[in-house]
């Protein structure tokens, strides 16, 4: 269904195309080329801002995924330590290696 816009002078316009194209044409016809150009530049600036925000969001998600992986690796190291501590005889070497591995995984991500 077409959308209509009622203007202050009492006239009505029907939006049959993309709203951005419609508004640019309406501004050009009613207010002149400068107003239409100003509107177009503003819309482009907003699109650029949205692209930048999307890029930042993607970078933050990748960073969060890295920290999540680091936490899972640390949990695996702690699980190994707990398993070694539950053994009937303590294997100090294996326990130290598991602790060192978990420590190294955490340290390299800090």
N, C-alpha and C positions, 0 to 999 in steps of 0.2 A: 504494500500500500504506500502511496506517495505521501511524503511529509510536506506540510505547508508552513510558510513563514509569513506572518503578517507584519508589515512595516508601519512606521509611524505616520506616513503620509496616507494611510488607508489602503494602500495596494497590498496585493498578496502575491507571493512567489511560491511555486511548487518545486520541490527538490526531486529531480528525476535522475540526477547523476550522483557521484561521490560528493559528500558534504564539503570536502576541502575545495573541490573544483567549483561547486555551486557558490560557496562563500567568496572565493576569489573573483568569480565572474560578477557576483552581486556588488562586491566592493568596487570593482573596476567600473561598473556601469553607474553606480550611485555616488561614489566618492572619488573616483579617479584612479589613475595608474599608481600614484605614490602610495595610496592607502592599500591597494591590492598587493603591491610589492612588499610593503611593510608586513602585511599579514602573511604572505608567502615566506618571507625571511624568518618570521617568528615561528611559524610551523616547522620550518627546517631546523631551527635551533632546538625546538622541543624534541624533534625526532632524533637529533644528534645526542641530546641529553639522555633520551631513553636508550639509545644504543650504548652509550657509555655506562649507564646503570646496569644494563644487561651484562656487559662485559665484566663489570665489578662483581656482580652477583655470581657469575660463572667462576671467577677467580676465588671468591669466598667459599663457594661450594667445593672447589677442588682442595682448598686449604683444609676445610672441615673434614673432607674425606681422608686426607692425609693424617690428621690428628686422630680420627676414628680408627684408622688402621694401626696407628702407633699404640693406641689404648688396647686394641685387641691383641697385639703382639706382647704388650706388657702383661695382660691377663694370662696369656699362654705361658709366659715365663713364670709368673707366680703359681700357676697351676702345676707346672713342672716342679717348682720348688716344694710345693705342698705334697706332691706325689713322692718326691725324694725324702721328705721329712717323715712320711708315713711308713717308709720301708723299715723292716725289722733291724737292719743295720744301716747306719748313716754312711753314705759315700760322700765324703767331704769334697773330693775332687769334682764329682758330678754336680753336687749342690753349688759349689763355687762357680762352675761353668754356667749353670742355669741362671744364677744371680747376676753374673757378669754380663751374660747375654741380654737379660732384661734391662740392666743398667745401661748398657751400650745403646740399645734400641731407644730408650728414653733420652739419653744424652745427645744422640745425633739429631734428634728432632727439636731440641731446645735452642 
